[in-house]
Amino acid sequence: MQIQINPGAGVHISEALEQSIRESLSTVDRRFGDHLTRIEVHFQDTNGPKGGINKHCRIEARPRRLDPVLAENTAEDAYDAARGAARRLERVLDSRLGKLADKQRGAEHKAEQQPE
């Protein structure tokens, strides 16, 4: 699975931030990496130099043969924004891919129940 990190205006992606993002996404990779082709991380500084809670992180995961999945978070710094978005992405993927697995198991169970 490929991870693409895109800085926005007002957000610098340091090596430390990149490492933190990859660590935050490691659980997603372990749980869902086989089902994903790519994850794109986008940042935006919403208030510019004014400060405050203004670092916005949007993470888009691309599951194989499915529509992209999106999770977002805004925080005071890019590290917290990325961690929050990664946690949200994990929940969204769990819901989306879990429902698909349930449907597949249901279809297999139904096929087993039909008399020959």
Jmol script that loads the backbone (N, CA, C; Angstrom):
load data "model"
ATOM      1  N   MET A   1       0.847  -1.171   0.000  1.00  0.00           N
ATOM      2  CA  MET A   1       0.000   0.000   0.000  1.00  0.00           C
ATOM      3  C   MET A   1       0.898   1.242   0.000  1.00  0.00           C
ATOM      4  N   GLN A   2       0.547   2.175  -0.836  1.00  0.00           N
ATOM      5  CA  GLN A   2       1.315   3.408  -0.985  1.00  0.00           C
ATOM      6  C   GLN A   2       0.693   4.515  -0.122  1.00  0.00           C
ATOM      7  N   ILE A   3       1.542   5.299   0.565  1.00  0.00           N
ATOM      8  CA  ILE A   3       1.086   6.454   1.337  1.00  0.00           C
ATOM      9  C   ILE A   3       1.676   7.699   0.685  1.00  0.00           C
ATOM     10  N   GLN A   4       0.796   8.602   0.274  1.00  0.00           N
ATOM     11  CA  GLN A   4       1.208   9.845  -0.380  1.00  0.00           C
ATOM     12  C   GLN A   4       0.832  11.004   0.544  1.00  0.00           C
ATOM     13  N   ILE A   5       1.814  11.836   0.917  1.00  0.00           N
ATOM     14  CA  ILE A   5       1.594  12.949   1.836  1.00  0.00           C
ATOM     15  C   ILE A   5       1.730  14.252   1.063  1.00  0.00           C
ATOM     16  N   ASN A   6       0.673  15.064   1.108  1.00  0.00           N
ATOM     17  CA  ASN A   6       0.626  16.316   0.356  1.00  0.00           C
ATOM     18  C   ASN A   6       0.508  17.504   1.311  1.00  0.00           C
ATOM     19  N   PRO A   7       1.536  18.326   1.406  1.00  0.00           N
ATOM     20  CA  PRO A   7       1.423  19.512   2.260  1.00  0.00           C
ATOM     21  C   PRO A   7       0.542  20.557   1.589  1.00  0.00           C
ATOM     22  N   GLY A   8      -0.149  21.312   2.390  1.00  0.00           N
ATOM     23  CA  GLY A   8      -0.932  22.420   1.861  1.00  0.00           C
ATOM     24  C   GLY A   8      -0.218  23.718   2.197  1.00  0.00           C
ATOM     25  N   ALA A   9      -0.782  24.823   1.766  1.00  0.00           N
ATOM     26  CA  ALA A   9      -0.204  26.124   2.078  1.00  0.00           C
ATOM     27  C   ALA A   9      -0.166  26.309   3.590  1.00  0.00           C
ATOM     28  N   GLY A  10       0.987  26.688   4.102  1.00  0.00           N
ATOM     29  CA  GLY A  10       1.124  26.931   5.529  1.00  0.00           C
ATOM     30  C   GLY A  10       1.461  25.708   6.357  1.00  0.00           C
ATOM     31  N   VAL A  11       1.638  24.555   5.722  1.00  0.00           N
ATOM     32  CA  VAL A  11       1.985  23.330   6.455  1.00  0.00           C
ATOM     33  C   VAL A  11       3.253  22.748   5.844  1.00  0.00           C
ATOM     34  N   HIS A  12       4.294  22.654   6.656  1.00  0.00           N
ATOM     35  CA  HIS A  12       5.569  22.068   6.224  1.00  0.00           C
ATOM     36  C   HIS A  12       5.615  20.618   6.700  1.00  0.00           C
ATOM     37  N   ILE A  13       5.947  19.713   5.801  1.00  0.00           N
ATOM     38  CA  ILE A  13       6.043  18.294   6.153  1.00  0.00           C
ATOM     39  C   ILE A  13       7.504  17.985   6.470  1.00  0.00           C
ATOM     40  N   SER A  14       7.831  17.964   7.752  1.00  0.00           N
ATOM     41  CA  SER A  14       9.186  17.616   8.178  1.00  0.00           C
ATOM     42  C   SER A  14       9.320  16.094   8.197  1.00  0.00           C
ATOM     43  N   GLU A  15      10.545  15.623   8.348  1.00  0.00           N
ATOM     44  CA  GLU A  15      10.763  14.175   8.453  1.00  0.00           C
ATOM     45  C   GLU A  15      10.051  13.628   9.687  1.00  0.00           C
ATOM     46  N   ALA A  16      10.068  14.394  10.787  1.00  0.00           N
ATOM     47  CA  ALA A  16       9.406  13.954  12.019  1.00  0.00           C
ATOM     48  C   ALA A  16       7.896  13.849  11.814  1.00  0.00           C
ATOM     49  N   LEU A  17       7.297  14.815  11.127  1.00  0.00           N
ATOM     50  CA  LEU A  17       5.858  14.769  10.861  1.00  0.00           C
ATOM     51  C   LEU A  17       5.526  13.605   9.944  1.00  0.00           C
ATOM     52  N   GLU A  18       6.326  13.400   8.919  1.00  0.00           N
ATOM     53  CA  GLU A  18       6.093  12.276   8.008  1.00  0.00           C
ATOM     54  C   GLU A  18       6.164  10.948   8.763  1.00  0.00           C
ATOM     55  N   GLN A  19       7.153  10.801   9.636  1.00  0.00           N
ATOM     56  CA  GLN A  19       7.280   9.575  10.436  1.00  0.00           C
ATOM     57  C   GLN A  19       6.064   9.404  11.349  1.00  0.00           C
ATOM     58  N   SER A  20       5.605  10.477  11.957  1.00  0.00           N
ATOM     59  CA  SER A  20       4.433  10.424  12.827  1.00  0.00           C
ATOM     60  C   SER A  20       3.183   9.999  12.048  1.00  0.00           C
ATOM     61  N   ILE A  21       3.034  10.527  10.851  1.00  0.00           N
ATOM     62  CA  ILE A  21       1.888  10.159  10.006  1.00  0.00           C
ATOM     63  C   ILE A  21       1.940   8.671   9.684  1.00  0.00           C
ATOM     64  N   ARG A  22       3.105   8.192   9.286  1.00  0.00           N
ATOM     65  CA  ARG A  22       3.241   6.771   8.941  1.00  0.00           C
ATOM     66  C   ARG A  22       2.974   5.871  10.161  1.00  0.00           C
ATOM     67  N   GLU A  23       3.421   6.304  11.339  1.00  0.00           N
ATOM     68  CA  GLU A  23       3.137   5.544  12.558  1.00  0.00           C
ATOM     69  C   GLU A  23       1.652   5.559  12.865  1.00  0.00           C
ATOM     70  N   SER A  24       0.996   6.706  12.684  1.00  0.00           N
ATOM     71  CA  SER A  24      -0.439   6.808  12.931  1.00  0.00           C
ATOM     72  C   SER A  24      -1.230   5.908  11.992  1.00  0.00           C
ATOM     73  N   LEU A  25      -0.732   5.708  10.778  1.00  0.00           N
ATOM     74  CA  LEU A  25      -1.424   4.881   9.795  1.00  0.00           C
ATOM     75  C   LEU A  25      -0.996   3.409   9.841  1.00  0.00           C
ATOM     76  N   SER A  26      -0.073   3.067  10.732  1.00  0.00           N
ATOM     77  CA  SER A  26       0.417   1.684  10.778  1.00  0.00           C
ATOM     78  C   SER A  26      -0.685   0.699  11.147  1.00  0.00           C
ATOM     79  N   THR A  27      -1.585   1.077  12.043  1.00  0.00           N
ATOM     80  CA  THR A  27      -2.695   0.192  12.410  1.00  0.00           C
ATOM     81  C   THR A  27      -3.624  -0.008  11.218  1.00  0.00           C
ATOM     82  N   VAL A  28      -3.891   1.068  10.499  1.00  0.00           N
ATOM     83  CA  VAL A  28      -4.725   0.973   9.298  1.00  0.00           C
ATOM     84  C   VAL A  28      -4.065   0.028   8.297  1.00  0.00           C
ATOM     85  N   ASP A  29      -2.759   0.164   8.126  1.00  0.00           N
ATOM     86  CA  ASP A  29      -2.023  -0.686   7.194  1.00  0.00           C
ATOM     87  C   ASP A  29      -2.083  -2.152   7.616  1.00  0.00           C
ATOM     88  N   ARG A  30      -1.868  -2.418   8.915  1.00  0.00           N
ATOM     89  CA  ARG A  30      -1.916  -3.808   9.394  1.00  0.00           C
ATOM     90  C   ARG A  30      -3.300  -4.424   9.208  1.00  0.00           C
ATOM     91  N   ARG A  31      -4.335  -3.664   9.528  1.00  0.00           N
ATOM     92  CA  ARG A  31      -5.695  -4.206   9.478  1.00  0.00           C
ATOM     93  C   ARG A  31      -6.265  -4.267   8.064  1.00  0.00           C
ATOM     94  N   PHE A  32      -5.998  -3.248   7.256  1.00  0.00           N
ATOM     95  CA  PHE A  32      -6.687  -3.125   5.977  1.00  0.00           C
ATOM     96  C   PHE A  32      -5.763  -3.004   4.774  1.00  0.00           C
ATOM     97  N   GLY A  33      -4.461  -3.079   4.978  1.00  0.00           N
ATOM     98  CA  GLY A  33      -3.500  -2.873   3.902  1.00  0.00           C
ATOM     99  C   GLY A  33      -3.725  -3.751   2.684  1.00  0.00           C
ATOM    100  N   ASP A  34      -4.170  -4.988   2.890  1.00  0.00           N
ATOM    101  CA  ASP A  34      -4.424  -5.892   1.771  1.00  0.00           C
ATOM    102  C   ASP A  34      -5.601  -5.438   0.917  1.00  0.00           C
ATOM    103  N   HIS A  35      -6.482  -4.620   1.482  1.00  0.00           N
ATOM    104  CA  HIS A  35      -7.678  -4.163   0.782  1.00  0.00           C
ATOM    105  C   HIS A  35      -7.505  -2.779   0.152  1.00  0.00           C
ATOM    106  N   LEU A  36      -6.378  -2.110   0.447  1.00  0.00           N
ATOM    107  CA  LEU A  36      -6.178  -0.739  -0.014  1.00  0.00           C
ATOM    108  C   LEU A  36      -5.070  -0.660  -1.056  1.00  0.00           C
ATOM    109  N   THR A  37      -5.246   0.241  -2.011  1.00  0.00           N
ATOM    110  CA  THR A  37      -4.189   0.463  -2.995  1.00  0.00           C
ATOM    111  C   THR A  37      -3.324   1.654  -2.611  1.00  0.00           C
ATOM    112  N   ARG A  38      -3.970   2.681  -2.008  1.00  0.00           N
ATOM    113  CA  ARG A  38      -3.238   3.902  -1.702  1.00  0.00           C
ATOM    114  C   ARG A  38      -3.962   4.687  -0.623  1.00  0.00           C
ATOM    115  N   ILE A  39      -3.174   5.441   0.153  1.00  0.00           N
ATOM    116  CA  ILE A  39      -3.714   6.404   1.105  1.00  0.00           C
ATOM    117  C   ILE A  39      -3.085   7.752   0.778  1.00  0.00           C
ATOM    118  N   GLU A  40      -3.934   8.764   0.655  1.00  0.00           N
ATOM    119  CA  GLU A  40      -3.455  10.123   0.405  1.00  0.00           C
ATOM    120  C   GLU A  40      -3.761  10.983   1.622  1.00  0.00           C
ATOM    121  N   VAL A  41      -2.752  11.708   2.097  1.00  0.00           N
ATOM    122  CA  VAL A  41      -2.888  12.592   3.255  1.00  0.00           C
ATOM    123  C   VAL A  41      -2.728  14.025   2.754  1.00  0.00           C
ATOM    124  N   HIS A  42      -3.719  14.870   3.038  1.00  0.00           N
ATOM    125  CA  HIS A  42      -3.704  16.267   2.607  1.00  0.00           C
ATOM    126  C   HIS A  42      -3.812  17.174   3.830  1.00  0.00           C
ATOM    127  N   PHE A  43      -3.020  18.232   3.852  1.00  0.00           N
ATOM    128  CA  PHE A  43      -3.060  19.207   4.943  1.00  0.00           C
ATOM    129  C   PHE A  43      -3.479  20.569   4.422  1.00  0.00           C
ATOM    130  N   GLN A  44      -4.058  21.344   5.327  1.00  0.00           N
ATOM    131  CA  GLN A  44      -4.415  22.726   5.022  1.00  0.00           C
ATOM    132  C   GLN A  44      -4.326  23.544   6.304  1.00  0.00           C
ATOM    133  N   ASP A  45      -3.761  24.732   6.206  1.00  0.00           N
ATOM    134  CA  ASP A  45      -3.737  25.677   7.316  1.00  0.00           C
ATOM    135  C   ASP A  45      -4.916  26.612   7.093  1.00  0.00           C
ATOM    136  N   THR A  46      -5.971  26.440   7.880  1.00  0.00           N
ATOM    137  CA  THR A  46      -7.221  27.145   7.595  1.00  0.00           C
ATOM    138  C   THR A  46      -7.223  28.608   8.020  1.00  0.00           C
ATOM    139  N   ASN A  47      -6.403  28.991   9.011  1.00  0.00           N
ATOM    140  CA  ASN A  47      -6.390  30.378   9.493  1.00  0.00           C
ATOM    141  C   ASN A  47      -5.135  31.147   9.125  1.00  0.00           C
ATOM    142  N   GLY A  48      -4.222  30.519   8.437  1.00  0.00           N
ATOM    143  CA  GLY A  48      -2.976  31.194   8.086  1.00  0.00           C
ATOM    144  C   GLY A  48      -2.180  31.549   9.334  1.00  0.00           C
ATOM    145  N   PRO A  49      -1.563  32.713   9.386  1.00  0.00           N
ATOM    146  CA  PRO A  49      -0.704  33.076  10.519  1.00  0.00           C
ATOM    147  C   PRO A  49      -1.473  33.450  11.796  1.00  0.00           C
ATOM    148  N   LYS A  50      -2.796  33.446  11.764  1.00  0.00           N
ATOM    149  CA  LYS A  50      -3.582  33.818  12.946  1.00  0.00           C
ATOM    150  C   LYS A  50      -3.439  32.813  14.082  1.00  0.00           C
ATOM    151  N   GLY A  51      -3.116  31.568  13.765  1.00  0.00           N
ATOM    152  CA  GLY A  51      -2.955  30.539  14.788  1.00  0.00           C
ATOM    153  C   GLY A  51      -4.285  29.939  15.207  1.00  0.00           C
ATOM    154  N   GLY A  52      -4.271  29.262  16.357  1.00  0.00           N
ATOM    155  CA  GLY A  52      -5.482  28.610  16.846  1.00  0.00           C
ATOM    156  C   GLY A  52      -5.634  27.218  16.278  1.00  0.00           C
ATOM    157  N   ILE A  53      -6.830  26.686  16.396  1.00  0.00           N
ATOM    158  CA  ILE A  53      -7.124  25.333  15.887  1.00  0.00           C
ATOM    159  C   ILE A  53      -7.329  25.463  14.386  1.00  0.00           C
ATOM    160  N   ASN A  54      -6.233  25.295  13.661  1.00  0.00           N
ATOM    161  CA  ASN A  54      -6.314  25.611  12.240  1.00  0.00           C
ATOM    162  C   ASN A  54      -5.598  24.644  11.305  1.00  0.00           C
ATOM    163  N   LYS A  55      -5.062  23.553  11.810  1.00  0.00           N
ATOM    164  CA  LYS A  55      -4.414  22.580  10.930  1.00  0.00           C
ATOM    165  C   LYS A  55      -5.439  21.494  10.607  1.00  0.00           C
ATOM    166  N   HIS A  56      -5.781  21.414   9.345  1.00  0.00           N
ATOM    167  CA  HIS A  56      -6.796  20.463   8.898  1.00  0.00           C
ATOM    168  C   HIS A  56      -6.108  19.336   8.136  1.00  0.00           C
ATOM    169  N   CYS A  57      -6.444  18.106   8.486  1.00  0.00           N
ATOM    170  CA  CYS A  57      -5.886  16.931   7.812  1.00  0.00           C
ATOM    171  C   CYS A  57      -7.031  16.119   7.222  1.00  0.00           C
ATOM    172  N   ARG A  58      -6.908  15.800   5.958  1.00  0.00           N
ATOM    173  CA  ARG A  58      -7.881  14.957   5.265  1.00  0.00           C
ATOM    174  C   ARG A  58      -7.141  13.726   4.746  1.00  0.00           C
ATOM    175  N   ILE A  59      -7.608  12.565   5.124  1.00  0.00           N
ATOM    176  CA  ILE A  59      -6.981  11.315   4.667  1.00  0.00           C
ATOM    177  C   ILE A  59      -7.988  10.570   3.807  1.00  0.00           C
ATOM    178  N   GLU A  60      -7.550  10.228   2.625  1.00  0.00           N
ATOM    179  CA  GLU A  60      -8.397   9.503   1.679  1.00  0.00           C
ATOM    180  C   GLU A  60      -7.778   8.137   1.426  1.00  0.00           C
ATOM    181  N   ALA A  61      -8.545   7.098   1.709  1.00  0.00           N
ATOM    182  CA  ALA A  61      -8.085   5.729   1.458  1.00  0.00           C
ATOM    183  C   ALA A  61      -8.800   5.206   0.219  1.00  0.00           C
ATOM    184  N   ARG A  62      -8.067   4.450  -0.572  1.00  0.00           N
ATOM    185  CA  ARG A  62      -8.639   3.908  -1.805  1.00  0.00           C
ATOM    186  C   ARG A  62      -8.680   2.377  -1.733  1.00  0.00           C
ATOM    187  N   PRO A  63      -9.836   1.847  -1.321  1.00  0.00           N
ATOM    188  CA  PRO A  63      -9.990   0.383  -1.296  1.00  0.00           C
ATOM    189  C   PRO A  63     -10.091  -0.163  -2.719  1.00  0.00           C
ATOM    190  N   ARG A  64      -9.631  -1.373  -2.897  1.00  0.00           N
ATOM    191  CA  ARG A  64      -9.727  -2.027  -4.206  1.00  0.00           C
ATOM    192  C   ARG A  64     -11.201  -2.211  -4.582  1.00  0.00           C
ATOM    193  N   ARG A  65     -11.532  -1.835  -5.803  1.00  0.00           N
ATOM    194  CA  ARG A  65     -12.870  -2.018  -6.384  1.00  0.00           C
ATOM    195  C   ARG A  65     -13.996  -1.340  -5.602  1.00  0.00           C
ATOM    196  N   LEU A  66     -13.670  -0.319  -4.793  1.00  0.00           N
ATOM    197  CA  LEU A  66     -14.683   0.424  -4.049  1.00  0.00           C
ATOM    198  C   LEU A  66     -14.417   1.920  -4.180  1.00  0.00           C
ATOM    199  N   ASP A  67     -15.423   2.715  -3.830  1.00  0.00           N
ATOM    200  CA  ASP A  67     -15.248   4.166  -3.814  1.00  0.00           C
ATOM    201  C   ASP A  67     -14.277   4.561  -2.706  1.00  0.00           C
ATOM    202  N   PRO A  68     -13.573   5.678  -2.880  1.00  0.00           N
ATOM    203  CA  PRO A  68     -12.644   6.149  -1.839  1.00  0.00           C
ATOM    204  C   PRO A  68     -13.372   6.424  -0.522  1.00  0.00           C
ATOM    205  N   VAL A  69     -12.625   6.294   0.569  1.00  0.00           N
ATOM    206  CA  VAL A  69     -13.131   6.528   1.924  1.00  0.00           C
ATOM    207  C   VAL A  69     -12.379   7.734   2.468  1.00  0.00           C
ATOM    208  N   LEU A  70     -13.099   8.648   3.140  1.00  0.00           N
ATOM    209  CA  LEU A  70     -12.522   9.894   3.595  1.00  0.00           C
ATOM    210  C   LEU A  70     -12.684  10.056   5.098  1.00  0.00           C
ATOM    211  N   ALA A  71     -11.630  10.579   5.753  1.00  0.00           N
ATOM    212  CA  ALA A  71     -11.685  10.932   7.181  1.00  0.00           C
ATOM    213  C   ALA A  71     -10.948  12.250   7.351  1.00  0.00           C
ATOM    214  N   GLU A  72     -11.480  13.116   8.213  1.00  0.00           N
ATOM    215  CA  GLU A  72     -10.892  14.435   8.416  1.00  0.00           C
ATOM    216  C   GLU A  72     -10.801  14.772   9.898  1.00  0.00           C
ATOM    217  N   ASN A  73      -9.882  15.679  10.211  1.00  0.00           N
ATOM    218  CA  ASN A  73      -9.743  16.174  11.577  1.00  0.00           C
ATOM    219  C   ASN A  73      -9.034  17.523  11.539  1.00  0.00           C
ATOM    220  N   THR A  74      -9.407  18.395  12.464  1.00  0.00           N
ATOM    221  CA  THR A  74      -8.764  19.700  12.601  1.00  0.00           C
ATOM    222  C   THR A  74      -8.250  19.828  14.025  1.00  0.00           C
ATOM    223  N   ALA A  75      -7.029  20.321  14.174  1.00  0.00           N
ATOM    224  CA  ALA A  75      -6.408  20.454  15.499  1.00  0.00           C
ATOM    225  C   ALA A  75      -5.446  21.639  15.478  1.00  0.00           C
ATOM    226  N   GLU A  76      -4.828  21.901  16.649  1.00  0.00           N
ATOM    227  CA  GLU A  76      -3.880  23.010  16.760  1.00  0.00           C
ATOM    228  C   GLU A  76      -2.611  22.794  15.961  1.00  0.00           C
ATOM    229  N   ASP A  77      -2.172  21.534  15.877  1.00  0.00           N
ATOM    230  CA  ASP A  77      -0.970  21.274  15.084  1.00  0.00           C
ATOM    231  C   ASP A  77      -1.207  20.097  14.141  1.00  0.00           C
ATOM    232  N   ALA A  78      -0.316  19.974  13.165  1.00  0.00           N
ATOM    233  CA  ALA A  78      -0.469  18.958  12.126  1.00  0.00           C
ATOM    234  C   ALA A  78      -0.358  17.546  12.689  1.00  0.00           C
ATOM    235  N   TYR A  79       0.451  17.352  13.734  1.00  0.00           N
ATOM    236  CA  TYR A  79       0.601  16.029  14.337  1.00  0.00           C
ATOM    237  C   TYR A  79      -0.730  15.535  14.891  1.00  0.00           C
ATOM    238  N   ASP A  80      -1.388  16.391  15.696  1.00  0.00           N
ATOM    239  CA  ASP A  80      -2.675  16.003  16.284  1.00  0.00           C
ATOM    240  C   ASP A  80      -3.758  15.843  15.222  1.00  0.00           C
ATOM    241  N   ALA A  81      -3.734  16.706  14.224  1.00  0.00           N
ATOM    242  CA  ALA A  81      -4.722  16.608  13.145  1.00  0.00           C
ATOM    243  C   ALA A  81      -4.580  15.277  12.412  1.00  0.00           C
ATOM    244  N   ALA A  82      -3.340  14.861  12.132  1.00  0.00           N
ATOM    245  CA  ALA A  82      -3.105  13.600  11.425  1.00  0.00           C
ATOM    246  C   ALA A  82      -3.484  12.405  12.286  1.00  0.00           C
ATOM    247  N   ARG A  83      -3.134  12.430  13.573  1.00  0.00           N
ATOM    248  CA  ARG A  83      -3.500  11.309  14.452  1.00  0.00           C
ATOM    249  C   ARG A  83      -5.012  11.146  14.547  1.00  0.00           C
ATOM    250  N   GLY A  84      -5.713  12.257  14.704  1.00  0.00           N
ATOM    251  CA  GLY A  84      -7.173  12.200  14.790  1.00  0.00           C
ATOM    252  C   GLY A  84      -7.804  11.693  13.505  1.00  0.00           C
ATOM    253  N   ALA A  85      -7.303  12.158  12.368  1.00  0.00           N
ATOM    254  CA  ALA A  85      -7.837  11.707  11.082  1.00  0.00           C
ATOM    255  C   ALA A  85      -7.552  10.219  10.863  1.00  0.00           C
ATOM    256  N   ALA A  86      -6.380   9.745  11.292  1.00  0.00           N
ATOM    257  CA  ALA A  86      -6.038   8.321  11.146  1.00  0.00           C
ATOM    258  C   ALA A  86      -6.965   7.449  11.991  1.00  0.00           C
ATOM    259  N   ARG A  87      -7.269   7.897  13.229  1.00  0.00           N
ATOM    260  CA  ARG A  87      -8.209   7.138  14.076  1.00  0.00           C
ATOM    261  C   ARG A  87      -9.597   7.079  13.433  1.00  0.00           C
ATOM    262  N   ARG A  88     -10.029   8.197  12.883  1.00  0.00           N
ATOM    263  CA  ARG A  88     -11.334   8.233  12.218  1.00  0.00           C
ATOM    264  C   ARG A  88     -11.349   7.341  10.984  1.00  0.00           C
ATOM    265  N   LEU A  89     -10.248   7.357  10.235  1.00  0.00           N
ATOM    266  CA  LEU A  89     -10.163   6.520   9.038  1.00  0.00           C
ATOM    267  C   LEU A  89     -10.280   5.046   9.407  1.00  0.00           C
ATOM    268  N   GLU A  90      -9.629   4.654  10.481  1.00  0.00           N
ATOM    269  CA  GLU A  90      -9.706   3.256  10.912  1.00  0.00           C
ATOM    270  C   GLU A  90     -11.162   2.862  11.218  1.00  0.00           C
ATOM    271  N   ARG A  91     -11.890   3.726  11.906  1.00  0.00           N
ATOM    272  CA  ARG A  91     -13.294   3.428  12.221  1.00  0.00           C
ATOM    273  C   ARG A  91     -14.149   3.340  10.956  1.00  0.00           C
ATOM    274  N   VAL A  92     -13.905   4.270  10.013  1.00  0.00           N
ATOM    275  CA  VAL A  92     -14.684   4.270   8.779  1.00  0.00           C
ATOM    276  C   VAL A  92     -14.391   3.006   7.966  1.00  0.00           C
ATOM    277  N   LEU A  93     -13.120   2.646   7.855  1.00  0.00           N
ATOM    278  CA  LEU A  93     -12.757   1.430   7.116  1.00  0.00           C
ATOM    279  C   LEU A  93     -13.306   0.188   7.800  1.00  0.00           C
ATOM    280  N   ASP A  94     -13.271   0.167   9.113  1.00  0.00           N
ATOM    281  CA  ASP A  94     -13.825  -0.968   9.856  1.00  0.00           C
ATOM    282  C   ASP A  94     -15.301  -1.129   9.529  1.00  0.00           C
ATOM    283  N   SER A  95     -16.005  -0.024   9.502  1.00  0.00           N
ATOM    284  CA  SER A  95     -17.434  -0.063   9.187  1.00  0.00           C
ATOM    285  C   SER A  95     -17.658  -0.490   7.740  1.00  0.00           C
ATOM    286  N   ARG A  96     -16.975   0.152   6.811  1.00  0.00           N
ATOM    287  CA  ARG A  96     -17.190  -0.128   5.384  1.00  0.00           C
ATOM    288  C   ARG A  96     -16.763  -1.538   5.007  1.00  0.00           C
ATOM    289  N   LEU A  97     -15.548  -1.919   5.365  1.00  0.00           N
ATOM    290  CA  LEU A  97     -15.042  -3.236   4.974  1.00  0.00           C
ATOM    291  C   LEU A  97     -15.672  -4.338   5.819  1.00  0.00           C
ATOM    292  N   GLY A  98     -16.038  -4.025   7.052  1.00  0.00           N
ATOM    293  CA  GLY A  98     -16.732  -5.000   7.892  1.00  0.00           C
ATOM    294  C   GLY A  98     -18.086  -5.348   7.325  1.00  0.00           C
ATOM    295  N   LYS A  99     -18.824  -4.365   6.809  1.00  0.00           N
ATOM    296  CA  LYS A  99     -20.130  -4.611   6.197  1.00  0.00           C
ATOM    297  C   LYS A  99     -19.989  -5.491   4.965  1.00  0.00           C
ATOM    298  N   LEU A 100     -18.955  -5.245   4.167  1.00  0.00           N
ATOM    299  CA  LEU A 100     -18.728  -6.072   2.985  1.00  0.00           C
ATOM    300  C   LEU A 100     -18.437  -7.512   3.373  1.00  0.00           C
ATOM    301  N   ALA A 101     -17.612  -7.698   4.402  1.00  0.00           N
ATOM    302  CA  ALA A 101     -17.283  -9.050   4.859  1.00  0.00           C
ATOM    303  C   ALA A 101     -18.538  -9.747   5.373  1.00  0.00           C
ATOM    304  N   ASP A 102     -19.399  -9.020   6.095  1.00  0.00           N
ATOM    305  CA  ASP A 102     -20.648  -9.602   6.585  1.00  0.00           C
ATOM    306  C   ASP A 102     -21.542 -10.031   5.430  1.00  0.00           C
ATOM    307  N   LYS A 103     -21.636  -9.208   4.376  1.00  0.00           N
ATOM    308  CA  LYS A 103     -22.449  -9.555   3.212  1.00  0.00           C
ATOM    309  C   LYS A 103     -21.909 -10.810   2.533  1.00  0.00           C
ATOM    310  N   GLN A 104     -20.584 -10.883   2.396  1.00  0.00           N
ATOM    311  CA  GLN A 104     -19.976 -12.042   1.750  1.00  0.00           C
ATOM    312  C   GLN A 104     -20.228 -13.309   2.559  1.00  0.00           C
ATOM    313  N   ARG A 105     -20.074 -13.200   3.884  1.00  0.00           N
ATOM    314  CA  ARG A 105     -20.335 -14.368   4.738  1.00  0.00           C
ATOM    315  C   ARG A 105     -21.801 -14.776   4.655  1.00  0.00           C
ATOM    316  N   GLY A 106     -22.695 -13.790   4.598  1.00  0.00           N
ATOM    317  CA  GLY A 106     -24.130 -14.081   4.488  1.00  0.00           C
ATOM    318  C   GLY A 106     -24.463 -14.773   3.186  1.00  0.00           C
ATOM    319  N   ALA A 107     -23.859 -14.330   2.089  1.00  0.00           N
ATOM    320  CA  ALA A 107     -24.101 -14.952   0.792  1.00  0.00           C
ATOM    321  C   ALA A 107     -23.556 -16.377   0.765  1.00  0.00           C
ATOM    322  N   GLU A 108     -22.394 -16.606   1.371  1.00  0.00           N
ATOM    323  CA  GLU A 108     -21.825 -17.955   1.427  1.00  0.00           C
ATOM    324  C   GLU A 108     -22.696 -18.860   2.283  1.00  0.00           C
ATOM    325  N   HIS A 109     -23.178 -18.339   3.389  1.00  0.00           N
ATOM    326  CA  HIS A 109     -24.034 -19.127   4.289  1.00  0.00           C
ATOM    327  C   HIS A 109     -25.343 -19.480   3.589  1.00  0.00           C
ATOM    328  N   LYS A 110     -25.912 -18.525   2.862  1.00  0.00           N
ATOM    329  CA  LYS A 110     -27.163 -18.747   2.148  1.00  0.00           C
ATOM    330  C   LYS A 110     -26.966 -19.813   1.074  1.00  0.00           C
ATOM    331  N   ALA A 111     -25.838 -19.774   0.368  1.00  0.00           N
ATOM    332  CA  ALA A 111     -25.549 -20.762  -0.675  1.00  0.00           C
ATOM    333  C   ALA A 111     -25.401 -22.153  -0.080  1.00  0.00           C
ATOM    334  N   GLU A 112     -24.844 -22.231   1.128  1.00  0.00           N
ATOM    335  CA  GLU A 112     -24.675 -23.523   1.792  1.00  0.00           C
ATOM    336  C   GLU A 112     -26.019 -24.093   2.225  1.00  0.00           C
ATOM    337  N   GLN A 113     -26.975 -23.230   2.516  1.00  0.00           N
ATOM    338  CA  GLN A 113     -28.283 -23.663   3.017  1.00  0.00           C
ATOM    339  C   GLN A 113     -29.208 -24.163   1.936  1.00  0.00           C
ATOM    340  N   GLN A 114     -28.968 -23.809   0.679  1.00  0.00           N
ATOM    341  CA  GLN A 114     -29.844 -24.206  -0.406  1.00  0.00           C
ATOM    342  C   GLN A 114     -29.647 -25.675  -0.726  1.00  0.00           C
ATOM    343  N   PRO A 115     -30.769 -26.420  -0.854  1.00  0.00           N
ATOM    344  CA  PRO A 115     -30.663 -27.857  -1.207  1.00  0.00           C
ATOM    345  C   PRO A 115     -30.208 -28.014  -2.641  1.00  0.00           C
ATOM    346  N   GLU A 116     -29.548 -29.100  -2.888  1.00  0.00           N
ATOM    347  CA  GLU A 116     -29.027 -29.348  -4.253  1.00  0.00           C
ATOM    348  C   GLU A 116     -30.009 -30.104  -5.081  1.00  0.00           C
TER     349      GLU A 116
END
end "model"
wireframe off; spacefill off
backbone 0.3
color backbone group
